[in-house]
Amino acid sequence: MIRDLGPVSEVVVEGLDRTAVGNPVVCAFVACLTGTLTVDQVVAWCRGRLSDYKVPRRVVLVPEIPRTARGKVDREALHRLLPVSSSDA
């Protein structure tokens, strides 16, 4: 559904186990041209269309989704793009 947001070319949504109690944190990696979207715009768009628990708690804007040599999403490379944070929720 985030893919329907205008300048978005591709999206990968992950459930990251980053909280102290093990609850997954929804993280969306959003591929778009630099400067065409902000994290706040993506979150606001999601809040208007998704149930609260489906709204990503983390959004990472990237120019493109990294791929393996076989063309699959490189999830390890995506996780390396996450900013270091003391709190994800």
ZAFI-179596 format. One record per atom (N, C-alpha, C): residue in one letter; x, y, z. Coordinates in steps of 0.02 Angstrom, whole numbers, padded with zeros to 5 digits, always signed. Example, Ala and Ser with C-alpha at 12.3 -4.5 7.8 and 13.67 -1.06 7.14 Angstrom:
2
a+00660-00284+00390;a+00615-00225+00390;a+00660-00165+00390;s+00642-00112+00354;s+00684-00053+00357;s+00645+00002+00394;
# end
This chain:
89
m+00041-00060+00000;m+00000+00000+00000;m+00043+00063+00000;i+00100+00062+00035;i+00145+00121+00034;i+00168+00133-00038;r+00172+00081-00076;r+00193+00085-00146;r+00149+00133-00186;d+00086+00142-00164;d+00039+00186-00199;d+00054+00260-00187;l+00098+00275-00140;l+00116+00344-00127;l+00159+00370-00184;g+00137+00422-00217;g+00167+00451-00277;g+00239+00435-00294;p+00288+00466-00261;p+00357+00459-00283;p+00391+00393-00264;v+00355+00347-00231;v+00385+00285-00208;v+00392+00236-00267;s+00453+00209-00274;s+00464+00160-00328;s+00461+00088-00302;e+00479+00078-00238;e+00478+00010-00211;e+00479+00015-00135;v+00451-00037-00102;v+00448-00038-00029;v+00463-00109-00004;v+00500-00113+00050;v+00510-00176+00086;v+00491-00162+00158;v+00445-00202+00185;v+00424-00194+00254;v+00449-00254+00294;e+00481-00240+00350;e+00510-00292+00392;e+00484-00285+00463;g+00476-00340+00497;g+00463-00340+00568;g+00530-00351+00603;l+00555-00299+00636;l+00620-00303+00669;l+00610-00317+00742;d+00646-00365+00769;d+00642-00381+00840;d+00693-00338+00877;r+00673-00277+00893;r+00719-00229+00921;r+00700-00203+00990;t+00644-00227+01019;t+00623-00201+01083;t+00644-00247+01139;a+00647-00221+01200;a+00669-00260+01257;a+00626-00321+01270;v+00561-00316+01256;v+00516-00372+01269;v+00506-00416+01207;g+00541-00402+01153;g+00537-00444+01094;g+00480-00430+01047;n+00442-00377+01058;n+00388-00360+01012;n+00418-00334+00947;p+00394-00358+00890;p+00422-00334+00827;p+00405-00260+00814;v+00451-00225+00785;v+00441-00156+00765;v+00436-00156+00689;v+00381-00128+00662;v+00372-00126+00590;v+00416-00071+00562;c+00458-00091+00514;c+00503-00044+00481;c+00492-00048+00406;a+00484+00010+00375;a+00475+00014+00303;a+00536+00046+00271;f+00566+00010+00224;f+00620+00037+00183;f+00587+00061+00119;v+00589+00126+00107;v+00552+00157+00051;v+00602+00184+00000;a+00599+00157-00060;a+00643+00182-00114;a+00607+00238-00151;c+00641+00295-00154;c+00615+00353-00190;c+00674+00399-00207;l+00663+00444-00254;l+00715+00492-00271;l+00729+00536-00210;t+00792+00551-00199;t+00812+00593-00143;t+00776+00660-00145;g+00747+00679-00088;g+00714+00744-00083;g+00641+00745-00104;t+00614+00688-00126;t+00544+00688-00148;t+00495+00672-00092;l+00519+00641-00038;l+00477+00624+00019;l+00515+00634+00084;t+00476+00643+00137;t+00506+00643+00204;t+00476+00584+00243;v+00510+00566+00296;v+00484+00513+00340;v+00415+00532+00366;d+00407+00594+00387;d+00343+00617+00413;d+00287+00610+00361;q+00301+00623+00299;q+00250+00616+00246;q+00230+00543+00238;v+00278+00498+00241;v+00262+00426+00234;v+00219+00403+00293;v+00239+00422+00354;v+00201+00402+00413;v+00131+00432+00412;a+00124+00495+00395;a+00057+00527+00392;a+00014+00493+00340;w+00042+00476+00283;w+00004+00442+00230;w-00020+00374+00255;c+00023+00338+00291;c+00005+00272+00318;c-00050+00278+00371;r-00043+00328+00415;r-00093+00337+00468;r-00162+00349+00441;g-00166+00381+00383;g-00231+00394+00353;g-00261+00334+00318;r-00223+00279+00310;r-00247+00223+00271;r-00240+00155+00305;l-00201+00150+00357;l-00187+00085+00389;l-00208+00085+00462;s-00221+00026+00487;s-00233+00018+00559;s-00170+00038+00596;d-00178+00062+00658;d-00121+00088+00695;d-00064+00038+00700;y-00080-00025+00712;y-00026-00074+00721;y+00011-00089+00655;k-00016-00069+00599;k+00017-00080+00534;k+00059-00021+00512;v+00052+00036+00546;v+00091+00095+00529;v+00164+00083+00549;p+00211+00091+00504;p+00281+00079+00521;p+00305+00125+00577;r+00340+00096+00625;r+00369+00135+00679;r+00436+00165+00658;r+00466+00135+00607;r+00528+00160+00579;r+00520+00163+00504;v+00544+00217+00474;v+00544+00225+00402;v+00614+00245+00381;v+00641+00209+00333;v+00707+00225+00307;v+00699+00240+00232;l+00716+00301+00213;l+00712+00320+00142;l+00778+00304+00108;v+00774+00269+00053;v+00835+00249+00016;v+00825+00263-00058;p+00879+00275-00095;p+00872+00287-00167;p+00850+00225-00205;e+00870+00166-00179;e+00849+00103-00210;e+00855+00047-00159;i+00816-00006-00170;i+00819-00064-00126;i+00879-00107-00148;p+00924-00123-00102;p+00982-00164-00121;p+00961-00235-00140;r+00995-00262-00189;r+00980-00329-00215;r+01042-00373-00214;t+01031-00438-00209;t+01086-00486-00214;t+01103-00495-00287;a+01155-00534-00300;a+01175-00548-00369;a+01119-00584-00408;r+01076-00618-00372;r+01019-00654-00404;r+00957-00611-00410;g+00961-00549-00389;g+00904-00503-00396;g+00855-00503-00339;k+00870-00541-00286;k+00825-00541-00228;k+00842-00483-00182;v+00794-00463-00140;v+00806-00410-00092;v+00861-00432-00045;d+00911-00390-00037;d+00967-00404+00008;d+00948-00377+00077;r+00917-00419+00118;r+00892-00398+00183;r+00949-00379+00231;e+01005-00413+00226;e+01062-00395+00269;e+01086-00324+00252;a+01089-00308+00188;a+01109-00240+00168;a+01058-00189+00193;l+00994-00207+00190;l+00942-00161+00215;l+00953-00147+00290;h+00965-00199+00328;h+00973-00191+00400;h+01035-00149+00416;r+01085-00151+00374;r+01144-00108+00384;r+01128-00034+00372;l+01073-00020+00337;l+01052+00049+00324;l+01015+00080+00384;l+00997+00039+00432;l+00960+00065+00490;l+01005+00110+00531;p+00979+00169+00548;p+01019+00212+00593;p+01021+00180+00662;v+01076+00189+00696;v+01083+00163+00764;v+01040+00206+00809;s+00998+00172+00850;s+00952+00208+00893;s+00945+00171+00959;s+00935+00207+01013;s+00927+00175+01078;s+00855+00153+01088;s+00809+00177+01048;s+00738+00159+01054;s+00705+00156+00987;d+00671+00100+00974;d+00638+00091+00910;d+00563+00099+00913;a+00534+00101+00970;a+00462+00103+00976;a+00438+00173+00989;
# end
